[in-house]
Amino acid sequence: MSIVVRPATVFEDVKALVGPKRADASVCWCLSYRIPSTVNNQMRSQERGEFVARLLEDGPLGVLAYDGDVPVGWAAVAPRSATTFARNRKIPHVDDLPVWSLWCIRVRPGHRGKGISHDLIEGAVAFARDQGAPAIEAYPLDNGGAKVDLTMAYAGLRANFEAAGFRQVADTSSVLSGHPRILMRRDLESP
């Protein structure tokens, strides 16, 4: 299996990873940290997908992992200032550096356990670096090796980010599925 990670620009491919199985279902579409909750909560069923399609007209919303032509993984990455992390009370600001945030990793069923999340993290790092980001932050679960409910594992796991060269720079008051989240950062130097 040869995985290639590219900027997420194709709506149907983004939909395959973060969209609903049924057109009328209300799912996140990975908008929860991208837009204010008041805007997100007002949208119903197909409105979120239409909103994502409009956002994609302005550029990539993250990165996608492909196995051949099949999208098998997703990572949301954007400047922190363009996300709700810019105002989040539970995730602290370490400094005023214009960092990027990596907040969601998803691998399709049937493709998990093959290292694709590692490819997605590296792809998100490369994308942020190519866009001029001085550093990239993530807010993974510090699960200490304990099993994590897959629904809540979207934030990623500390061990995966450590393996990718991220270091813990702060604790947070955010908790997902009973596990604390930590703030991890990787400085981005030119390759």
C-alpha positions as CSV (number, residue, x, y, z in Angstrom):
1,M,0.0,0.0,0.0
2,S,1.4,3.4,-1.0
3,I,-0.3,6.3,0.7
4,V,-0.1,9.8,-0.8
5,V,-1.3,12.8,1.2
6,R,-2.5,15.9,-0.7
7,P,-4.4,19.1,0.1
8,A,-8.1,18.5,0.5
9,T,-9.7,20.2,-2.5
10,V,-12.2,17.7,-4.0
11,F,-15.6,18.0,-2.3
12,E,-16.6,14.3,-3.0
13,D,-13.3,13.1,-1.4
14,V,-13.8,15.3,1.7
15,K,-17.4,14.1,1.8
16,A,-16.3,10.5,1.7
17,L,-14.3,11.0,4.9
18,V,-16.3,13.5,7.0
19,G,-19.8,13.6,5.4
20,P,-22.8,11.5,6.4
21,K,-23.8,8.1,5.0
22,R,-27.3,9.5,4.6
23,A,-27.8,12.8,2.9
24,D,-30.3,14.0,5.5
25,A,-28.1,13.1,8.5
26,S,-26.6,15.9,10.7
27,V,-23.0,15.2,11.2
28,C,-20.0,17.3,12.0
29,W,-18.4,17.6,8.6
30,C,-15.3,18.7,10.7
31,L,-16.8,22.2,11.2
32,S,-17.0,22.1,15.0
33,Y,-13.7,23.9,15.5
34,R,-13.7,25.7,12.1
35,I,-16.8,27.9,12.6
36,P,-18.6,29.5,15.6
37,S,-20.9,27.0,17.4
38,T,-23.9,29.3,16.9
39,V,-23.4,29.1,13.1
40,N,-22.7,25.3,13.2
41,N,-25.7,24.5,15.4
42,Q,-28.1,26.4,13.1
43,M,-27.3,24.2,10.2
44,R,-29.3,21.0,9.5
45,S,-28.8,17.9,7.3
46,Q,-27.5,19.0,3.9
47,E,-26.6,22.6,4.9
48,R,-23.3,21.5,6.4
49,G,-22.2,19.8,3.2
50,E,-23.2,22.8,1.2
51,F,-21.2,25.0,3.6
52,V,-18.1,22.8,3.2
53,A,-18.5,22.9,-0.6
54,R,-18.5,26.8,-0.5
55,L,-15.4,26.8,1.9
56,L,-13.5,24.5,-0.5
57,E,-13.9,27.2,-3.2
58,D,-11.5,29.3,-1.2
59,G,-8.9,26.5,-0.9
60,P,-8.0,23.3,1.0
61,L,-9.6,22.6,4.4
62,G,-6.9,20.1,5.4
63,V,-5.3,17.1,3.8
64,L,-6.5,13.8,2.5
65,A,-4.7,10.5,2.4
66,Y,-5.2,8.4,-0.8
67,D,-4.6,4.8,-1.5
68,G,-4.4,5.0,-5.2
69,D,-7.5,7.1,-6.2
70,V,-9.4,6.2,-3.0
71,P,-9.5,8.8,-0.2
72,V,-8.8,6.8,3.0
73,G,-7.9,9.5,5.6
74,W,-8.5,13.1,6.6
75,A,-6.7,15.7,8.7
76,A,-8.2,19.1,9.5
77,V,-5.5,21.8,9.5
78,A,-5.7,25.6,9.3
79,P,-4.3,28.7,10.9
80,R,-5.3,28.8,14.6
81,S,-6.5,32.3,14.1
82,A,-9.1,31.0,11.6
83,T,-10.5,28.4,14.0
84,T,-12.4,28.5,17.3
85,F,-9.1,27.6,19.0
86,A,-8.3,31.3,18.7
87,R,-11.0,31.9,21.4
88,N,-11.1,28.6,23.2
89,R,-10.9,28.9,27.0
90,K,-9.9,25.3,27.5
91,I,-7.0,25.2,25.1
92,P,-4.4,27.8,26.1
93,H,-2.4,30.1,23.9
94,V,1.3,29.5,24.6
95,D,2.5,32.7,22.8
96,D,1.5,35.0,19.9
97,L,3.2,33.0,17.2
98,P,0.8,32.6,14.2
99,V,0.7,28.8,14.6
100,W,-1.5,26.4,12.7
101,S,-3.9,23.9,14.4
102,L,-4.3,20.2,13.5
103,W,-7.4,19.1,15.3
104,C,-9.0,16.2,13.6
105,I,-7.7,12.9,12.2
106,R,-9.9,10.3,10.6
107,V,-9.1,7.1,8.9
108,R,-11.8,5.1,7.1
109,P,-12.9,1.8,8.5
110,G,-11.0,-1.0,6.7
111,H,-7.9,1.1,6.5
112,R,-7.1,1.6,10.2
113,G,-4.1,0.1,11.9
114,K,-1.9,0.7,8.8
115,G,-0.1,3.8,9.9
116,I,-2.3,6.2,7.9
117,S,-2.7,8.5,10.8
118,H,1.0,9.0,10.9
119,D,1.0,9.8,7.1
120,L,-1.8,12.3,7.8
121,I,0.1,14.1,10.6
122,E,3.2,14.4,8.3
123,G,1.0,15.6,5.4
124,A,-0.6,18.2,7.6
125,V,2.8,19.4,8.8
126,A,4.1,19.6,5.2
127,F,0.9,21.5,4.2
128,A,1.2,24.0,7.1
129,R,4.9,24.5,6.3
130,D,4.2,25.1,2.6
131,Q,1.7,27.8,3.7
132,G,4.4,29.6,5.7
133,A,3.4,28.4,9.2
134,P,6.2,28.8,11.7
135,A,4.8,26.0,13.9
136,I,1.9,23.6,14.1
137,E,-0.1,22.7,17.2
138,A,-2.3,19.7,18.0
139,Y,-4.5,19.0,21.0
140,P,-4.4,15.2,21.3
141,L,-5.7,12.9,24.0
142,D,-3.1,12.0,26.7
143,N,-4.5,8.5,27.1
144,G,-1.5,6.8,28.6
145,G,-2.0,3.8,26.3
146,A,-5.6,3.2,27.4
147,K,-8.2,2.3,24.8
148,V,-10.0,5.3,23.4
149,D,-13.5,5.3,21.9
150,L,-13.0,5.7,18.1
151,T,-15.6,8.5,18.0
152,M,-13.5,10.6,20.4
153,A,-10.1,9.6,19.0
154,Y,-10.5,12.3,16.3
155,A,-8.2,14.6,18.3
156,G,-5.4,12.1,17.9
157,L,-3.3,10.4,20.5
158,R,-0.2,11.8,22.3
159,A,2.0,8.9,21.2
160,N,1.3,9.5,17.5
161,F,2.2,13.2,17.8
162,E,5.4,12.4,19.8
163,A,6.4,10.0,17.0
164,A,6.0,12.9,14.6
165,G,8.3,15.2,16.5
166,F,5.7,17.2,18.5
167,R,6.4,18.1,22.1
168,Q,4.1,18.9,24.9
169,V,4.1,22.6,25.6
170,A,1.0,23.0,27.9
171,D,-1.7,21.2,29.7
172,T,-5.3,22.1,28.8
173,S,-8.6,21.9,30.8
174,S,-10.2,20.0,27.8
175,V,-11.2,16.4,28.3
176,L,-12.5,14.0,25.7
177,S,-13.9,10.5,26.5
178,G,-12.4,10.8,30.0
179,H,-8.9,11.6,28.8
180,P,-7.2,14.9,29.2
181,R,-6.1,16.7,26.1
182,I,-2.7,18.3,26.0
183,L,-1.3,21.0,23.7
184,M,1.6,19.7,21.6
185,R,3.7,21.7,19.1
186,R,6.1,21.1,16.3
187,D,8.3,24.0,15.1
188,L,8.5,24.1,11.4
189,E,11.8,24.9,9.8
190,S,12.4,24.9,6.1
191,P,12.9,21.3,4.9
